[in-house]
């Protein structure tokens, strides 16, 4: 009986510590009800390793925490394919689960479009190409890299002054091939319908991690802004930066064009969060790390 009583006391004490540990964790989740395709910023006042997106008992995303003054922060992306409903952000450290934060994903509708491709553009999408496969592997290696440098935490600035768009984030696309076949995809960014030679500038401070020509995306530039957060600029006519260089917001990256798989001159602008395509407009609307909102929520 004494051993059982001792075991009961130990278990009770462990549960007491666990409950009190959960009670002492202060956090902020921004926004309260994100839509599919939008980023979610999590700030916490204790040491944490990962934030996981859980819905219907399945994991849909994972983000590492990084240090900002006074807090640890992580940015998750709600996949554009995810439906509305209740979800959970699970916060983990090296030992295990620190806490689970319930929230609700709002509903969202996306547009559809059909894109007809000539024989040359059809070939870019369908013909076997070891070079294209190598380029894709290099791209995913970059986008899945979670660095340790924070170059930009504010809101992003649009990369061109024009507001004319020819395609939108999350568009459900049907590619109609010249062969009569077709294929589907989801548009990962926004397309600005600007003429060839339009200045394209950095949406925020960062490091140039890719600046080269690719078969599908033409002359391409990728910037790293914070751990797991990248901006992408495709189909440029000319590139004006080099890989490894540092740029500030509004720095000239190149000039728009129609290189690669493009049906006309435009700029494709894309944001990736831990490799997940994420709505660029959300990053323009609010800072990556909204310090005022974080302080307000953590202190409430």
Helices and strands as residue ranges (DSSP letters): H 2-24, E 27-30, E 39-44, E 50-55, E 58-64, E 66-68, E 71-77, E 85-92, E 97-105, E 112-116, H 119-126, H 130-143, E 165-167, E 172-176, E 182-186, E 189-192, E 199-201, E 206-214, E 218-226, E 229-239, E 246-247, E 252-256, E 267-273, E 276-278, H 280-285, H 291-298
